[in-house]
Amino acid sequence: MKILKSKRTNNTVSLEIEVSLETLEEGITKAFNSMVKQAKVPGFRAGKVPRNVFEKHYGKEILLKDGITEAVNIAYLKAIQEESLDVVDYPQNLSINEYKENEPLIFTCDVDVKPEIKVDKYKGIKVEKESITISEDVVQTQLQQLQNSAVEYKVVEREVQKEDLLKVNVKATIDNQEFSKWTKENVGVGIGSSIFSEKFDDNLVGKKANEVLSFSVHYDKDYHLKDVADKNVDFKVTITQVKEKHVPEITDALVEKLTQFKTVEELTENIKTSLENQRKNEVDEKLKTDLIDTIVEKTTFDIPESMLKYELEQDKAYFEATLKQSGGTIETYLKMTQQSEEDFNKQLMTNTQKRVKQQLVINAIEKKEEITANEDDIKAEILRMKPEATTDEKIAEERKKINENGLTQMIKQKKVFDFLIEHAKIVEKKV
């Protein structure tokens, strides 16, 4: 294989490649080994037909046609490796010269490659870092969730109040026709939960058990249940039971009963630590995003259309697979989020462009700063993910289970961000 011409224009490289006689023979042999498996020649078992017999039976032309394709592919792969081309799509505009026996074959093609990015302004970037401080209100909200998990309801003989839990018999009619979906007996209604609507709940407040109420509620045209949207529903309701909400006090006894901790103080400290760790991760991720976005803004380059198309397809496939895991589809997602397909595709394109630009800049910094992932880095990362892998033998076992190329890329990307943060001008964001 010989590269006769290699010319780059923006993000496209035009190649002219000479395929040697040796590579041609390699391609023809590869084609023969594939085709002979299906060959049927009298007197020979499948896959055992000699090449000279195969050529006499089927003709050299059929073998030559596939052989040239194989040889061109072999030469192309060697060429992009020799030229260190970071290709992003299959070759385009492939043109193969006429084959002449015992002469090298020449072909031309164009191939899109990743853009050459010159990153210069990535040290000393000024970014704001948000506070990690957790307010007491946030901690108390977490404690209140524990209280709410232990709420009890007790029967009372009084008028209905907000947050009460009722048992009611409901008869609903629309235009004097019974509406069976809402006609129920002994149904639970939490005042304030708006199961039937907020106006329904309001009509029950101030009433007592065994009272029979009659009232109407009008539902807006955009109400989620289409059966009643833009209609009046007539209700006849009998309250059969009223229960009062009792929220327990947070005590050491309650904490020990409902959690792994023994005291309120221990639980509070654990909640605060967990929230701080969560907040720290959020702040760190935002800092990284702000850093790389700032560098992207200072760096000018174009993404090849073929690369963007491929990455967009990958992002959409990943999104669809994620929805499928929870039983959803793109159609149900669009309906739930009230988006058009056009708006969804525009947003997806924006997100993909941003992600690809970020990754290309990260890769450029990694290359310029000669950032690598060595054996010690890989072992340390495996140990971080699998703390039980305490020996070289166990690490070797875990190594067989992972995508090492993906792990290496992750380590190098982490090192890039560590480098950027180390050389950044970070200021605390004023609240």
Legacy VTK file of the C-alpha trace (Angstrom):
# vtk DataFile Version 3.0
C-alpha trace
ASCII
DATASET POLYDATA
POINTS 431 float
0.000 0.000 0.000
1.268 3.451 -0.935
-0.392 6.810 -0.263
-0.012 8.831 -3.458
-1.896 11.897 -2.190
-3.335 13.096 1.100
-4.915 16.549 1.095
-6.943 18.029 3.922
-9.618 20.672 3.314
-11.271 21.778 6.558
-12.510 18.504 8.092
-12.302 16.363 4.949
-9.210 14.479 3.757
-8.922 13.444 0.102
-6.841 10.302 -0.385
-5.289 8.679 -3.442
-4.032 5.204 -2.578
-2.107 2.593 -4.519
-2.994 -1.000 -3.674
0.036 -3.267 -4.067
-0.094 -6.649 -5.798
0.483 -8.277 -2.399
-2.539 -6.501 -0.914
-4.624 -7.403 -3.971
-3.732 -11.050 -3.494
-4.539 -10.737 0.216
-7.963 -9.336 -0.661
-8.687 -12.024 -3.254
-7.636 -14.745 -0.797
-9.921 -13.269 1.845
-12.810 -13.171 -0.631
-12.138 -16.786 -1.684
-12.049 -18.016 1.935
-15.440 -16.423 2.491
-17.097 -17.565 -0.750
-15.769 -21.133 -0.722
-17.816 -21.902 2.406
-20.985 -21.721 0.277
-19.505 -23.168 -2.922
-21.137 -26.287 -4.363
-18.865 -28.179 -6.745
-19.460 -31.861 -7.603
-16.919 -34.121 -5.928
-15.989 -31.647 -3.168
-17.389 -30.987 0.276
-18.502 -27.460 1.183
-15.478 -25.357 2.113
-12.995 -27.865 0.662
-12.969 -26.719 -2.979
-9.412 -25.805 -4.170
-9.065 -22.259 -5.475
-8.116 -23.286 -9.032
-11.184 -25.554 -9.216
-13.375 -22.771 -7.777
-12.122 -20.329 -10.441
-12.778 -22.811 -13.257
-16.269 -23.570 -11.951
-17.428 -20.020 -11.101
-15.004 -17.886 -13.114
-12.237 -15.547 -11.916
-14.426 -12.467 -12.334
-16.707 -13.180 -9.364
-13.677 -13.726 -7.134
-11.885 -10.665 -8.497
-14.882 -8.391 -7.879
-15.132 -9.225 -4.166
-11.341 -9.472 -3.874
-10.848 -5.889 -5.079
-13.419 -4.681 -2.538
-11.559 -6.509 0.245
-8.160 -5.217 -0.953
-9.400 -1.614 -1.127
-10.752 -1.927 2.414
-7.445 -3.358 3.685
-5.440 -0.580 1.997
-7.828 2.125 3.251
-7.538 0.970 6.879
-3.736 0.875 6.613
-3.722 4.367 5.090
-5.797 6.031 7.814
-3.586 4.347 10.411
-0.407 5.500 8.666
-1.751 9.057 8.337
-3.094 8.992 11.944
-6.514 10.106 10.717
-9.255 10.284 13.351
-12.116 9.435 10.988
-15.753 10.017 11.914
-17.589 8.308 9.045
-17.260 5.815 6.219
-15.281 6.992 3.154
-17.264 8.918 0.551
-16.845 9.469 -3.216
-14.979 6.178 -3.616
-13.572 5.797 -7.135
-11.589 2.684 -8.154
-9.489 2.760 -11.324
-9.848 0.015 -13.904
-8.174 -3.213 -12.822
-5.223 -4.369 -14.907
-3.713 -7.771 -14.296
-0.289 -7.793 -12.601
-0.464 -4.034 -11.944
-1.130 -2.151 -8.705
-4.673 -0.796 -8.300
-5.335 2.880 -7.576
-8.408 4.319 -5.878
-9.469 7.686 -4.439
-11.885 8.629 -1.672
-12.826 11.424 0.710
-13.142 10.879 4.436
-14.431 13.174 7.194
-12.164 13.516 10.218
-12.419 15.143 13.617
-11.592 18.859 13.522
-8.103 20.083 14.356
-8.650 22.157 17.469
-6.139 24.719 18.667
-6.771 25.243 22.358
-4.754 28.019 23.945
-6.928 29.848 26.453
-7.626 27.125 28.981
-5.363 28.104 31.884
-6.294 30.774 34.388
-10.012 30.587 33.556
-12.049 32.590 36.058
-15.116 30.716 37.315
-17.495 31.057 40.237
-17.974 28.189 42.654
-21.245 27.933 44.503
-21.468 27.438 48.253
-21.750 23.929 49.684
-23.356 25.128 52.928
-26.578 23.303 53.808
-29.225 25.422 55.524
-30.987 24.247 58.672
-34.329 24.444 56.829
-33.219 21.771 54.356
-32.173 19.460 57.204
-35.502 20.040 58.967
-37.373 19.192 55.758
-35.642 15.802 55.731
-36.581 15.228 59.366
-40.187 16.165 58.600
-40.272 13.450 55.935
-39.433 10.958 58.685
-42.259 12.394 60.787
-44.697 12.102 57.895
-43.759 8.449 57.389
-45.005 7.770 60.937
-48.235 9.786 60.702
-51.328 8.221 62.279
-55.000 9.044 61.664
-57.490 8.782 64.536
-61.292 8.866 64.346
-62.786 12.103 65.716
-66.280 13.440 66.297
-66.033 16.982 64.936
-66.381 19.057 61.800
-64.082 18.296 58.852
-60.840 20.297 58.765
-57.960 20.550 56.326
-55.602 17.526 56.279
-58.333 15.237 57.662
-58.804 11.798 56.120
-62.431 10.939 55.323
-64.414 7.898 54.300
-67.236 8.909 51.960
-69.883 7.496 49.651
-69.929 9.391 46.354
-72.541 9.524 43.614
-71.491 11.570 40.576
-73.724 12.515 37.649
-73.220 14.486 34.437
-76.373 15.798 32.759
-78.432 13.491 35.032
-76.424 10.459 33.844
-74.438 8.507 36.432
-70.675 8.883 36.014
-69.479 5.426 37.081
-65.771 6.299 37.326
-66.476 8.577 40.280
-69.485 6.836 41.801
-67.969 4.887 44.692
-68.710 3.753 48.232
-66.398 3.871 51.224
-63.717 5.771 49.305
-60.865 7.539 51.120
-60.544 11.285 50.570
-57.687 13.313 52.029
-58.726 16.932 52.422
-56.193 18.918 50.424
-55.216 16.042 48.124
-57.755 17.147 45.467
-58.593 13.608 44.343
-61.816 14.890 42.801
-60.732 18.551 42.819
-59.901 21.331 45.251
-63.483 22.627 45.040
-64.776 19.158 45.965
-62.609 19.191 49.113
-63.724 22.732 49.991
-67.369 21.598 50.001
-66.591 18.987 52.678
-64.742 21.298 55.086
-66.938 22.251 58.069
-69.286 19.267 57.660
-69.665 16.273 60.018
-69.906 12.508 59.769
-73.258 11.178 58.484
-74.057 14.462 56.752
-75.374 14.165 53.198
-74.170 16.902 50.831
-75.222 17.884 47.336
-73.164 20.281 45.234
-71.824 20.854 41.715
-68.270 21.387 40.473
-67.324 22.780 37.071
-64.130 21.354 35.534
-61.929 23.414 33.206
-61.584 22.401 29.573
-57.922 21.426 30.101
-58.672 19.128 33.068
-56.593 15.941 32.816
-59.644 13.610 32.840
-61.272 14.273 29.471
-64.600 12.719 30.556
-65.308 15.722 32.788
-63.320 18.464 31.026
-65.423 21.624 30.487
-68.412 20.000 32.225
-70.463 20.358 35.408
-70.431 17.320 37.683
-73.207 16.965 40.278
-72.120 15.239 43.483
-74.116 13.623 46.265
-71.721 12.815 49.116
-72.262 11.077 52.450
-69.447 11.436 54.998
-69.176 8.159 56.919
-66.001 8.781 58.934
-63.646 11.631 59.893
-60.033 10.980 60.930
-57.595 13.534 62.300
-53.930 13.610 61.314
-51.448 13.068 64.162
-47.793 13.830 63.409
-45.449 12.291 66.006
-42.730 14.314 67.675
-39.211 13.454 66.566
-37.671 11.665 69.527
-34.805 9.251 70.055
-37.373 6.452 70.377
-38.972 7.306 67.001
-35.570 7.569 65.315
-34.467 4.188 66.677
-37.761 2.612 65.592
-37.674 3.899 62.003
-33.964 4.199 61.164
-30.575 2.600 61.775
-29.668 5.422 64.165
-30.320 5.619 67.900
-30.662 9.340 68.539
-32.043 12.437 66.833
-28.568 13.950 66.989
-26.997 11.011 65.117
-29.698 11.093 62.441
-29.446 14.874 62.029
-25.674 14.669 61.603
-26.033 11.877 59.030
-28.638 13.843 57.064
-26.416 16.912 57.066
-23.365 14.917 55.911
-25.342 13.200 53.128
-26.784 16.502 51.924
-23.344 18.132 51.995
-21.847 15.278 49.942
-24.700 15.494 47.459
-24.356 19.259 47.251
-20.573 18.994 46.841
-21.014 16.638 43.873
-23.530 19.032 42.296
-21.225 22.033 42.816
-18.196 20.146 41.464
-20.087 19.042 38.349
-21.330 22.578 37.712
-17.799 23.923 38.153
-16.504 21.454 35.544
-19.323 22.329 33.141
-18.741 26.075 33.575
-15.004 25.621 32.999
-15.312 23.582 29.817
-18.149 25.764 28.461
-15.969 28.856 28.932
-13.109 27.203 27.044
-15.458 26.056 24.255
-16.673 29.651 23.842
-13.057 30.796 23.404
-12.290 28.062 20.843
-13.460 28.265 17.230
-14.013 25.090 15.202
-16.629 23.340 13.068
-18.033 19.864 13.631
-18.270 17.691 10.484
-21.901 17.178 9.525
-21.415 13.404 9.308
-19.998 13.331 12.849
-22.875 15.378 14.234
-25.404 13.170 12.450
-23.856 10.023 13.921
-23.673 11.452 17.453
-27.273 12.689 17.191
-28.437 9.193 16.226
-26.500 7.748 19.175
-28.029 10.228 21.636
-31.541 9.578 20.343
-31.067 5.797 20.521
-29.766 6.091 24.099
-32.710 8.297 25.087
-35.213 5.858 23.553
-33.543 2.911 25.314
-33.749 4.767 28.641
-37.460 5.441 28.102
-38.049 1.811 27.134
-36.576 0.602 30.439
-39.416 2.382 32.248
-42.036 1.286 29.717
-42.146 4.583 27.824
-41.721 5.696 24.224
-40.808 8.925 22.453
-44.505 9.405 21.668
-45.609 9.104 25.314
-42.728 11.350 26.408
-43.726 14.064 23.925
-47.321 13.863 25.101
-46.341 14.028 28.770
-43.995 16.999 28.267
-46.356 18.679 25.787
-43.614 18.987 23.163
-43.820 18.678 19.416
-41.466 16.259 17.683
-39.844 19.234 15.957
-39.136 20.990 19.276
-37.786 17.753 20.764
-35.414 17.223 17.828
-34.190 20.829 18.019
-33.423 20.490 21.729
-31.721 17.140 21.174
-29.569 18.673 18.429
-28.589 21.556 20.746
-27.630 19.130 23.522
-25.675 16.893 21.140
-23.749 19.824 19.657
-22.843 21.012 23.140
-21.717 17.553 24.285
-19.626 16.919 21.166
-17.930 20.327 21.386
-17.133 19.760 25.054
-15.642 16.327 24.353
-13.554 17.548 21.418
-12.078 20.353 23.528
-11.372 17.942 26.399
-9.589 15.605 23.959
-7.565 18.510 22.535
-6.388 19.588 26.008
-5.587 15.979 26.870
-3.431 15.711 23.742
-1.685 19.059 24.222
-0.865 18.408 27.886
0.101 14.790 27.106
-2.304 13.454 29.716
-2.302 9.655 29.934
-3.701 6.823 32.035
-0.998 4.415 33.214
-1.233 0.997 34.858
-1.297 2.456 38.368
-4.177 4.762 37.387
-6.205 1.856 36.015
-5.582 -0.334 39.066
-6.455 2.530 41.433
-9.728 3.206 39.602
-10.689 -0.479 39.661
-9.931 -0.560 43.400
-12.073 2.552 43.906
-15.003 0.900 42.111
-14.377 -2.524 43.679
-12.842 -2.024 47.159
-12.881 -5.785 47.706
-10.320 -6.266 44.884
-7.372 -6.015 47.274
-4.892 -8.250 45.409
-3.365 -8.160 41.919
-5.206 -11.396 41.116
-8.595 -9.914 42.045
-7.836 -6.721 40.119
-6.930 -8.837 37.080
-10.276 -10.651 37.383
-12.205 -7.375 37.569
-10.221 -6.057 34.624
-11.589 -8.834 32.421
-15.150 -7.695 33.169
-14.785 -4.026 32.239
-14.445 -1.993 29.061
-10.820 -0.990 29.603
-10.832 1.530 26.766
-13.839 3.271 28.316
-12.193 3.196 31.744
-8.984 4.677 30.318
-10.927 7.502 28.654
-12.758 8.211 31.917
-9.478 8.411 33.857
-7.909 10.764 31.306
-10.996 12.988 31.306
-10.886 13.177 35.106
-7.221 14.168 34.896
-8.074 16.901 32.379
-10.638 18.400 34.760
-8.226 18.100 37.703
-5.664 19.988 35.596
-8.155 22.704 34.593
-9.351 23.196 38.180
-5.760 23.349 39.446
-4.956 26.110 36.932
-8.277 27.984 37.200
-9.050 31.166 39.120
-11.924 30.002 41.303
-13.924 32.548 43.277
-16.714 31.839 45.743
-20.094 32.878 44.386
-21.762 35.525 46.509
-25.228 34.554 47.673
LINES 1 432
431 0 1 2 3 4 5 6 7 8 9 10 11 12 13 14 15 16 17 18 19 20 21 22 23 24 25 26 27 28 29 30 31 32 33 34 35 36 37 38 39 40 41 42 43 44 45 46 47 48 49 50 51 52 53 54 55 56 57 58 59 60 61 62 63 64 65 66 67 68 69 70 71 72 73 74 75 76 77 78 79 80 81 82 83 84 85 86 87 88 89 90 91 92 93 94 95 96 97 98 99 100 101 102 103 104 105 106 107 108 109 110 111 112 113 114 115 116 117 118 119 120 121 122 123 124 125 126 127 128 129 130 131 132 133 134 135 136 137 138 139 140 141 142 143 144 145 146 147 148 149 150 151 152 153 154 155 156 157 158 159 160 161 162 163 164 165 166 167 168 169 170 171 172 173 174 175 176 177 178 179 180 181 182 183 184 185 186 187 188 189 190 191 192 193 194 195 196 197 198 199 200 201 202 203 204 205 206 207 208 209 210 211 212 213 214 215 216 217 218 219 220 221 222 223 224 225 226 227 228 229 230 231 232 233 234 235 236 237 238 239 240 241 242 243 244 245 246 247 248 249 250 251 252 253 254 255 256 257 258 259 260 261 262 263 264 265 266 267 268 269 270 271 272 273 274 275 276 277 278 279 280 281 282 283 284 285 286 287 288 289 290 291 292 293 294 295 296 297 298 299 300 301 302 303 304 305 306 307 308 309 310 311 312 313 314 315 316 317 318 319 320 321 322 323 324 325 326 327 328 329 330 331 332 333 334 335 336 337 338 339 340 341 342 343 344 345 346 347 348 349 350 351 352 353 354 355 356 357 358 359 360 361 362 363 364 365 366 367 368 369 370 371 372 373 374 375 376 377 378 379 380 381 382 383 384 385 386 387 388 389 390 391 392 393 394 395 396 397 398 399 400 401 402 403 404 405 406 407 408 409 410 411 412 413 414 415 416 417 418 419 420 421 422 423 424 425 426 427 428 429 430
